Amino acid sequence: MQTWCKAHYLDASALVKLADNSEEERPGREVLRKYYNNHTSMYATSYSITETLSVFKRKSQRRKITEEQYIKSVQDFIRFSVGWKLQVDEVPILRPIVLSEAERLIKKHKIDFLDCFQIVTILHGRFHVLGPKSKSILITADRGLAKAARAEGARVWECTSEPAPV
């Protein structure tokens, strides 16, 4: 029997769902949490982690969540994801491949730089050499990022509208 190891890369939209219990984050949240808890090799870029914390801050500033909910979201995120099993992995942001690929992806897909960085990390990062059955998976709740990543050949799970990968 052969087993395959897949690296799972979560972007900020997916990371938020791990800790935020608000109604806004309900679509895909339970299936994502179950998948996250039942699988290994979970990764995010440091920028996705920072972006996640910024989402909680914006929700608080816009009064979508209370200060207590903001604090709890940050604590839960750090305690149950970053502090537990989530690992940081990324292509160094100053590598020429990042800048050239980001420019190309921005122009082609009309996505922001951090979304481009997700795609570059998956396609050119440390796990890009794995075979097809071990191909890394980008986990996102951002349909635009999912579409762009797929168009570039990445394996993607858009967790709000698709079943969990097997």
N, C-alpha and C positions, 0 to 999 in steps of 0.2 A: 504494500500500500504506500502510495506517495502522498506526501502532504505538501502544500504550497504555503509560503509565507508571503503575505501581502502587507505592504506599508499603506496605512490609511492616513491621508492628510485632510485635516479638518480646517475649513476656512472660518472666518469670524462668524458668518451667518449660522453655521452649524454649532460652533462653540457657544454662542449665546444660548442656543436651545438646551444645552446641557445644564445650565444653571438658572435660567429665567423661567419662572412658573407662570408668567403673565399669559393672558388669553391670546395676546398678539403672537406669542411664540408656540402656541398649541399645535398648529399644523406640522406634522412630522416629528414632534418632540418625543413622544413615547417610543416610537420605533427606533429613533436615533439613539436614545438613551439605552435601550435594550441592546442594540447593536454595539454601541461603545462599551458597555459593561461585559459583553460576551466575546469580545475580540481583543487581540493584542496588537502591538505595533502601531500605536496611535501617535501621530505626529502633527505638529503645526509649526508654522514659521513664527519667529518672535514678533513679526509684524501683525500676524493674525491674533496673537494673544493681546498685543497692545490695542488693536482695533476692537477686540471684544470688550476690553475694559472701557474703551471710549464709548461703545454703544450703551453700556450701563450708565455711564456718566450723562450722556445725552438724554436718555430716558428719564433720568432724575431731573435734569435741568428743564426738560419740557413737561415735567409733572405727570408723566405717564406712569411713573412708579414713585412711591414715597421714599424718603431718605432711608427708612428702615429696610425697605425692599432693595434699595440700591446697595446698602451695606451687605445684606444677606446674599444678593446676587454675586457680588465680588468675592465674599468669603466662600460661598458654595463653589464658585468657579475655580478658585485657587485650591480649595481643599479637595474637591472631588475630581477635578480634571488635571490641572497643572501640577498640583502637589501629589497626585496619586499615580497616574499612568501616562499622561500626555508628555511626550518628549519633543524637544525643539530640534528641527532640522530644516536647513535651507541652503540654497546656493548663496555664497557670499554676494551681497547686494552690489558690490563695486566691481564684480567680474564683468568684463566686456560683454559676455554672452547675455547677461541680465539686461544691460542697457539696450543692446541692439535688438534683442528679442522683445523687450517691453515696447520699444518704439514701433516695431512691426505689428505687435498684437494690439496696441492702442489704435493704430490706424485701421487695421483690418476688422477688429471686433467692437471698437468703440467702448472698451472697458477701461477701468482705472488702473494705475500703476500697480497697486497692491494685488489686484486680481491677476494681472500679468505675472507678477512675481510668484503667485501660486502655481500657475501653469509652467513657468520656467523651472521652478523647484522640482516639480514632478517629472518633467521631461528631460531635465539635465542634472538632477540631483544625484545623491549617492545610490539610490535604488533604481535608476533608469536602466541599469544593465540586466535586471532580472528578466527572466523569460516571460512569455505571454500569460501563463497561468499564475504568475506571481506579480503581475503588473500592478503598480501602485494605484490606489483609488483616491480620487478627490471627493470628499464628502462636503456638500454645500447645500444651502437652502436658497441660493442665488441662481435663478434660472438663466440669467444672462451669462454668468460665469460658467455655468454648466454647459451651455450651448457652445461658448467659445472654446472651452477646454476639450470638448468632444471633437470639435472641428480641427483641433490641433493634434488629435490622436490620443488624448488622455482617456483613461477609464474614469467614469464619473458616476456618482450616486447623488441625484438631486432629491434630498430626503423628504421634501414636502409633498411630492407628487409621484414618486416611484417606489416600488418595493425594494427592500434591502437587498444588497448583492449577496450572492451565495459564495 
